[in-house]
Amino acid sequence: MDTLSYKTVSANKNTVEKEWLLVDADGQTLGRLASEVAKLLRGKHKPSFTPHVDCGDNVIIINANNIKLTGNKWADKTYIRHTGYPGGQRSLTAAEMYKKDPTRLVEKAVKGMLPKNKLGADLFRNLKVYADANHGQDAQKPRTINFNDNK
């Protein structure tokens, strides 16, 4: 009897190969975009995925000011924070947050889909979000990812 033996390869931070990916958010729905970006940041699209290691890629999101929300989410979706003082709960609707800074909508959506631990904090640092098409990562030669092809 001939048995095959396979070796499970666990990645570590020395063996991980990271690349820079560019995602255009123009006309994309916020939640669907955020879940795909979270997969790229986590590294789940790679065959060498290891759950406890930062093996994802660096992701640049451009045109965050052209993001879409479906239904009545512009008025109904609220973002709650607390100042730390008694009675200090503050809330903003999605439209109010978009008017202040459209990049924060995308950042909050992606951050909510990452692990809630030190690994998640490290992964979030690999995300760069820009409101328009200008980004400062031209030197990294990012590869463009188009999520419209996956539909």
LINWOGI-V300760 format. One record per residue. N is the residue number from 0. PHI is phi in whole degrees, -180 to 180 (NA if undefined). OMEGA is omega in whole degrees, -180 to 180 (* if undefined). Layout:
((N	PHI	OMEGA) (N	PHI	OMEGA))
This chain:
((0	NA	-178) (1	-101	-179) (2	-106	176) (3	-89	175) (4	-121	178) (5	-114	179) (6	-112	177) (7	-78	-179) (8	-102	175) (9	-103	179) (10	-80	169) (11	-133	-172) (12	-66	177) (13	-83	-176) (14	-100	-178) (15	-74	175) (16	-106	-179) (17	-98	172) (18	-133	-180) (19	-99	-179) (20	-120	180) (21	-113	-179) (22	-120	177) (23	-97	-177) (24	-89	-176) (25	-62	178) (26	78	-179) (27	-85	174) (28	-80	-170) (29	-56	-175) (30	-67	180) (31	-67	176) (32	-64	-176) (33	-63	-179) (34	-69	177) (35	-68	179) (36	-66	179) (37	-63	176) (38	-64	179) (39	-66	180) (40	-65	-177) (41	-76	-180) (42	94	-176) (43	-71	179) (44	-85	-177) (45	-101	177) (46	-68	-179) (47	-95	-179) (48	-59	176) (49	-128	-170) (50	-61	-174) (51	-100	-177) (52	-125	174) (53	-76	-178) (54	-112	180) (55	-85	-178) (56	-101	172) (57	-85	-175) (58	-120	175) (59	-112	177) (60	-110	178) (61	-113	180) (62	59	179) (63	-66	179) (64	-76	178) (65	-106	-179) (66	-75	179) (67	-115	169) (68	-125	-177) (69	-94	177) (70	64	-179) (71	-99	-174) (72	-64	179) (73	-59	-178) (74	-97	-171) (75	-93	-177) (76	-74	-179) (77	-118	176) (78	-114	-174) (79	-107	175) (80	-139	-180) (81	-133	-177) (82	-75	-177) (83	102	178) (84	-101	178) (85	-59	-178) (86	72	-174) (87	-97	179) (88	-78	-180) (89	-123	178) (90	-140	176) (91	-132	172) (92	-82	180) (93	-62	180) (94	-66	179) (95	-68	179) (96	-67	178) (97	-63	-180) (98	-66	178) (99	-69	-176) (100	-160	-177) (101	-66	-180) (102	-70	-178) (103	-67	176) (104	-59	-178) (105	-69	-179) (106	-61	-180) (107	-66	-180) (108	-66	-179) (109	-71	-178) (110	-62	179) (111	-67	-179) (112	-101	178) (113	-101	178) (114	-60	-179) (115	-94	179) (116	-157	-178) (117	-63	178) (118	-63	179) (119	-62	178) (120	-66	177) (121	-66	-180) (122	-65	-178) (123	-65	178) (124	-69	178) (125	-87	-178) (126	-108	175) (127	-125	-178) (128	-121	179) (129	-127	-177) (130	-71	-179) (131	-120	-174) (132	-81	-179) (133	-85	176) (134	-137	-175) (135	-94	-176) (136	-108	179) (137	-66	-178) (138	-66	-179) (139	-81	-180) (140	51	-178) (141	-69	176) (142	-91	-177) (143	-80	176) (144	-113	180) (145	-116	-179) (146	-77	179) (147	-68	179) (148	-72	-176) (149	-80	-177) (150	-72	*))
